């Protein structure tokens, strides 16, 4: 979602030509836009890595191949086609598939050629063209063709998950313009992100799906063009991938030093405690810990003390996004902003952080926390220029107050908060009658479910329900398995959920799927809240069409403020680090990527692996 410069200045064009070496012609007012051709494309500015780069700097290009990594996974799976709404795909399935371009993890949003050897676009970014690599192959040895690319777009838009139908809505058509060259034409409002979005599209083998129902779930291992194939399927228990020694792209600059494990296996658990114990017993090699209590208390064991298990908290620079208790405002009881605002006063984050999280977390005051996109303080002049055009349609607090989630002293005494909540509820038409919060007009009692999929959230949600009870609200925590949870999400069959909207440094089309009115009634989208707000729709389009980085930051902050002051969620918390544990057999590059853990660039040290069992025995 960046620059859609209609007529770049002459010196800008010269710089592009010098950097890319492939600018074709110069545009003059009234003439056709300048055409650029390159190995890479950046949302804003220029790519970090030039055409002759050897590898990304955050990998070890000569990392040895070999060995096995076993990881745990939560829940289950029942479908090996990850691109449809039905079923649950397994962890790691995307190792099979590739896109035309691939992101780097040390730039905000830049893509480099993967299946495509080059990308071509005009200065107004009204279309994009990709030239496929001649050597690109599917796992069965057949070449990746332009026909595969065109078919992939059409099948994803017509039979794929609803997300793709929305995300690729402005990809009007794809057509062959050469033996290995495909051109995508865009429609709708100008959107400078579309060439990069197109580059992210998964490319699927048309010939493989010719006699299959794309919309049906399947446990038949599909073929792709990626570095791994499926070796073994044990439905719901485990899935095993093996590195393809004949992988066509193993020597590409974007792949050097990556995908080093011969075998990747995911073992499924329905209880995170059992998964942790299995890891500590040596049944898996790597664990990503997402619970602060267990991070603090569950690993005081000899294997950690002696260094056989490496416990690391690795800082990152990723935007935290928003995790929260999310209201389903399709429910009449949550339709009023003041009701949602009032209920937020019943969540005592400071007590929760102190007593349950060992003070490990920071409260999230933004949908773009931990990034320059997050709003803070009062609106700047640039923000007000946008906000003022919607003044009559926005909560007045947007202009006069900084959004700050309700804050307590952590003691558990929230009487002041309760008084504020009662006042807001009364203003919204709700009062306590016979101990129950009751709607004055309909006499409806406020009773709702908090739907969760992870037992870890029970200990967080239950104290929240106790505080809600003080308001006369009956809230019940409902724990369901992952399949039932996904089915209920897809059908908007919930009152409140714990949800998470991850954000990138370059928000764009996905915001339509998160908050857009059209997505509110489409099964499978991420507008879990049910937002239908014309102002938010307009602000999303401003974000999508931002002409440069500076305007993107301003527009994202404006969108953030409007979302926050509508009180669609009760914000949770975030941490700006990965918490990982692994048995001492891995090595990592010296330079870490800014925006990823980079596990695919780790490798196994044969000497460490060979002595690991003996070192474990010595602990006993």
Secondary structure, DSSP 8 states (H G I E B T S, - for coil): -----SS--HHHHHHHHHHHS--B----TTS---EEEESEEESSS--SS-TT--S-TTS-TT-----EEEEEEES---BS-TTSSSS-B-TTGGGG-EESEEE-SSSSSEEEESSEEEEEEETT-SEEEEEE-TT-B-TTS-B--HHHHHHHHHHHHHHS-HHHHHHTTTEEEEEEEETTEEEEEE-SS--TTHHHHHHHSEE--HHHHTTS-TTS---S----SSSEEEEEEETTTEEEEEE-TT-TTTTSTTTTT----SEEEEEEES-HHHHHHHHHTTS-SEEE---HHHHHHTT-SHHHHTTSEEEEEEE-----BEEEEEE-TTSGGG-SHHHHHHHHTT--HHHHHHHTSTT--EE--STTBTSTTS--SS--HHHHHHHGGGGGGS-THHHH---------SSS--HHHHHHHHHHHHHTTEEEETTEEEETTT--B-EEEEEES-GGGHHHHHHHHHHHHHTT-EEEEEE--HHHHHHHHHTT--SEEEEEE---SS--THHHHHH-TGGGGSTT-S-TT----HHHHHHHHHHHT-SSHHHHHHHHHHHHHHHHHTT-EEE-EE-SEEEEEEETTEE--SS--TT---GGG-EE-HHHHHHHHHHHHHH-
